[in-house]
Amino acid sequence: MNLETKRLKLRATMPEDKSDIFEYRSDRETNRYQGWIPKSPDDVDVFFSRLSAEPNIPDSWFQMMLVDKESGLIIGDLGMHFSDDLKQAEIGCTLNKTYQGKGFATEALTRVVDYLFNNLEKHRVFASVHPENTSSIKLLGRLGFRKEAHFVESFYANEKWEDDLIYAILEREW
Ligand SMILES: CC(C)(COP(=O)(O)OP(=O)(O)OC[C@H]1O[C@@H](n2cnc3c(N)ncnc32)[C@H](O)[C@@H]1OP(=O)(O)O)[C@@H](O)C(=O)NCCC(=O)NCCS
């Protein structure tokens, strides 16, 4: 499955992407609010083994790479999780820090949310965000997501309990 925006190509993640993914996902500072930070390239293989090869499979993550059309370089990735009944999807996005602050995440997620609502006919799309992850909260605000919940110490990551915010948007609001 491939998608396109003005500046980006979005394509399914492949085993060859391992070193790129490791390079920007292992950056502990940039990814301090992420539940998964690979410690070695082998950790990326474990991540790959949990992904579905195609989108829209019940209770599975499908992952896409964001490729800059101009340079052909991978600038980040984007994941979507499909609910058991396939009526809802969760999304998440990670950019290599070199490519943050340029509107790429907004551009990629706008295309993907559009695909989820208009092609896959989802009812609701949501994201789970750490309360201090201001870049991510701003990103979801730009996309029109509403803050729905603040769960207190509901998420165990990196050896501590963390709060978790839920942002969501319905098909009729898109
Ligand atoms: C979350 C994350 C993807 C957001 O990235 P981002 O670069 O802030 O978001 P965008 O790519 O949409 O860029 C928007 C910024 O670029 C600016 N910008 C510059 N050129 C732009 C352009 N041509 N078009 C749009 N925006 C542009 C915007 O003004 C905005 O800046 P601001 O945040 O200072 O207001 C990024 O912070 C990240 O990868 N974090 C680590 C992983 C993580 O925590 N992910 C969240 C898990 S869901």
The ligand as an ORCA input file, in Angstrom:
! r2SCAN-3c Opt
* xyz 0 1
  C       5.454     14.206     17.242
  C       6.328     14.686     16.080
  C       6.208     13.730     14.906
  C       5.850     16.095     15.665
  O       6.742     16.614     14.711
  P       6.705     18.163     14.293
  O       7.886     18.369     13.423
  O       6.545     19.011     15.500
  O       5.363     18.294     13.447
  P       5.250     18.706     11.910
  O       6.185     17.889     11.105
  O       3.833     18.677     11.556
  O       5.820     20.197     11.885
  C       5.073     21.247     12.461
  C       6.002     22.388     12.804
  O       6.727     22.762     11.625
  C       6.482     24.142     11.317
  N       6.585     24.242      9.837
  C       7.705     24.675      9.198
  N       7.519     24.575      7.869
  C       6.276     24.111      7.666
  C       5.519     23.792      6.515
  N       6.032     23.931      5.289
  N       4.275     23.312      6.660
  C       3.752     23.148      7.893
  N       4.425     23.413      9.034
  C       5.685     23.890      8.927
  C       5.144     24.434     11.955
  O       4.977     25.799     12.203
  C       5.251     23.630     13.249
  O       6.077     24.294     14.144
  P       5.674     24.497     15.716
  O       5.496     23.118     16.317
  O       6.824     25.231     16.270
  O       4.383     25.239     15.699
  C       7.823     14.800     16.515
  O       7.926     15.707     17.590
  C       8.443     13.471     16.921
  O       8.825     12.677     16.067
  N       8.612     13.247     18.251
  C       9.220     12.037     18.737
  C       8.303     10.854     18.607
  C       7.020     11.046     19.387
  O       7.003     11.408     20.555
  N       5.915     10.763     18.716
  C       4.589     10.888     19.263
  C       3.992      9.570     19.491
  S       2.303      9.605     18.935
*
